[in-house]
Amino acid sequence: MGSFSIWHWLVVLVIVVLIFGTSKLKNMGKDLGGAVKGFKEGMKEAETEMKKDAPQVAEKKADDVVDVKPTEKKEA
């Protein structure tokens, strides 16, 4: 009961084609491709918004910066 061979996958493919038909499989493929494309576009939009907002966040955080002078540790 190890991994499936190519013949197992071919039988599964034939059964899926018989059950759903080629037209439904083609439509499901189009829908899946459209979903992936939409997801990628959404990720690109979010990335550009983050890049656009990043300088504004840096300017706001500049007021909260505290300068600290390092000191040497004195031995007791």
C-alpha positions in Angstrom: 0.0 0.0 0.0 2.7 2.5 -1.1 2.4 5.3 -3.5 0.1 5.2 -6.5 1.4 4.3 -9.9 0.7 6.1 -13.1 -2.1 3.5 -13.9 -3.9 4.4 -10.7 -3.9 8.1 -11.6 -5.1 7.3 -15.1 -8.0 5.3 -13.8 -8.9 8.1 -11.4 -8.7 10.7 -14.3 -11.0 8.6 -16.5 -13.6 8.2 -13.7 -13.5 12.0 -13.0 -14.0 12.8 -16.7 -16.9 10.3 -16.9 -18.6 11.8 -13.8 -18.1 15.5 -14.5 -17.7 15.6 -18.3 -15.1 17.6 -20.1 -17.2 20.8 -20.3 -17.7 21.0 -16.5 -14.0 20.3 -16.0 -13.1 23.1 -18.4 -15.4 25.5 -16.6 -14.0 24.5 -13.3 -10.5 25.1 -14.6 -11.4 28.6 -15.9 -13.0 29.4 -12.5 -9.9 28.2 -10.6 -7.6 30.2 -13.0 -9.7 33.3 -12.5 -9.6 32.9 -8.7 -5.8 32.5 -8.8 -5.4 35.6 -11.0 -7.7 37.7 -8.8 -5.7 36.6 -5.7 -2.4 37.6 -7.3 -3.8 41.0 -8.3 -5.1 41.5 -4.8 -1.6 40.7 -3.4 0.0 43.2 -5.8 -2.5 45.9 -4.8 -1.8 45.3 -1.1 1.9 45.4 -1.7 1.7 48.7 -3.5 -0.5 50.2 -0.7 2.0 49.0 1.9 4.9 50.6 0.0 2.9 53.8 -0.5 2.0 54.0 3.2 5.5 53.0 4.5 7.1 56.5 4.3 4.2 58.1 6.2 4.6 55.5 9.0 8.3 56.3 9.1 7.6 60.0 9.5 5.2 59.4 12.3 7.6 57.1 14.1 10.5 59.7 13.9 8.9 61.7 16.7 9.0 58.8 19.1 12.7 58.1 18.7 14.8 58.4 21.9 18.6 59.0 21.6 20.6 57.0 24.1 24.4 57.5 24.8 26.2 54.3 25.3 28.3 54.2 28.5 31.2 51.9 29.4 30.6 49.4 32.1 32.6 50.1 35.3 34.2 47.2 37.1 33.5 47.0 40.8 
